[in-house]
Amino acid sequence: MANVGIFFGSDTGKTRKIAKLIHKKLGDAADTPVNINRTSLEAFLSYPVLMLGTPTLGDGQLPGIESGCESESWLEFLDSLQGVDLSGKHIALFGLGDQVAYPDNFVSALKPLYDVLSACGAKLIGDWPNEGYSFNHSAALIGEKFVGLVLDQDNQYDLSEERLDSWLEQITPLFA
Ligand SMILES: Cc1cc2nc3c(=O)[nH]c(=O)nc-3n(C[C@H](O)[C@H](O)[C@H](O)COP(=O)(O)O)c2cc1C
């Protein structure tokens, strides 16, 4: 088993694609990305380092039945994390959103993910500057920084790989 577990939620496949790209870049350090609705709590907890990806759906929500997905996803999985001890784990978040169509809630779903994982004692790494995006509001900001990597595959597709490389460069020394 590798050191890094990559889990994602996805409605139309874009977050899955980024998860696969992260896996390709990390090589043997990471296991094959798994949809969060296809894992168990035990498998999730077996990794010391987690990279967790999500789109923002609904109106600033995590994916799941309540936000209009056909399958369960992060909304349901987070329920199973209630009371779980994640201390000692390093967790990096990556979020996809659409700043043009949803400027009032850009990548906001990263924040509930961040809040639940922090409350469980995890060390969240990989915050990301808000420069280079244009939006009105995002719940995913703490001060000037997003709580994780932010990619907009709908409008800034051409910037994603460069952003991803720079983010991986920033976080890999923190857990290598
Ligand atoms: C119904 C719907 C609601 C969305 N709501 C938001 C939103 O509130 N904020 C945002 O930044 N993006 C929003 N998006 C854009 C998606 O997050 C974006 O297209 C993302 O790349 C989809 O990833 P996926 O293919 O992994 O599901 C929404 C998309 C859809 C279809």
The ligand as a MOL file (V3000), in Angstrom:
LIG
                    3D

  0  0  0     0  0            999 V3000
M  V30 BEGIN CTAB
M  V30 COUNTS 31 33 0 0 0
M  V30 BEGIN ATOM
M  V30 1 C -25.9440 21.8210 -10.9740 0
M  V30 2 C -24.5660 22.4060 -10.8190 0
M  V30 3 C -24.3140 23.2740 -9.7600 0
M  V30 4 C -23.0500 23.8510 -9.6040 0
M  V30 5 N -22.8200 24.7210 -8.5610 0
M  V30 6 C -21.5910 25.2860 -8.4310 0
M  V30 7 C -21.3190 26.2060 -7.3660 0
M  V30 8 O -22.1860 26.5150 -6.5320 0
M  V30 9 N -20.0710 26.7430 -7.2800 0
M  V30 10 C -19.0650 26.4310 -8.1810 0
M  V30 11 O -17.9500 26.9370 -8.0480 0
M  V30 12 N -19.2970 25.5600 -9.2080 0
M  V30 13 C -20.5130 24.9870 -9.3500 0
M  V30 14 N -20.7390 24.0970 -10.3780 0
M  V30 15 C -19.6500 23.7990 -11.3480 0
M  V30 16 C -18.9310 22.4830 -11.0410 0
M  V30 17 O -18.3760 22.4860 -9.7360 0
M  V30 18 C -17.8050 22.2770 -12.0490 0
M  V30 19 O -18.3350 22.1790 -13.3520 0
M  V30 20 C -16.9470 21.0540 -11.7400 0
M  V30 21 O -15.8220 21.0580 -12.5710 0
M  V30 22 C -17.7150 19.7380 -11.9060 0
M  V30 23 O -16.8970 18.6780 -11.4990 0
M  V30 24 P -17.3070 17.1450 -11.7130 0
M  V30 25 O -17.3160 16.9090 -13.2100 0
M  V30 26 O -16.2600 16.3670 -11.0350 0
M  V30 27 O -18.6680 16.9400 -11.1250 0
M  V30 28 C -22.0120 23.5330 -10.5430 0
M  V30 29 C -22.2860 22.6540 -11.6010 0
M  V30 30 C -23.5380 22.1030 -11.7420 0
M  V30 31 C -23.7990 21.1690 -12.9020 0
M  V30 END ATOM
M  V30 BEGIN BOND
M  V30 1 1 1 2
M  V30 2 1 2 3
M  V30 3 2 2 30
M  V30 4 2 3 4
M  V30 5 1 4 5
M  V30 6 1 4 28
M  V30 7 2 5 6
M  V30 8 1 6 7
M  V30 9 1 6 13
M  V30 10 2 7 8
M  V30 11 1 7 9
M  V30 12 1 9 10
M  V30 13 2 10 11
M  V30 14 1 10 12
M  V30 15 2 12 13
M  V30 16 1 13 14
M  V30 17 1 14 15
M  V30 18 1 14 28
M  V30 19 1 15 16
M  V30 20 1 16 17
M  V30 21 1 16 18
M  V30 22 1 18 19
M  V30 23 1 18 20
M  V30 24 1 20 21
M  V30 25 1 20 22
M  V30 26 1 22 23
M  V30 27 1 23 24
M  V30 28 2 24 25
M  V30 29 1 24 26
M  V30 30 1 24 27
M  V30 31 2 28 29
M  V30 32 1 29 30
M  V30 33 1 30 31
M  V30 END BOND
M  V30 END CTAB
M  END
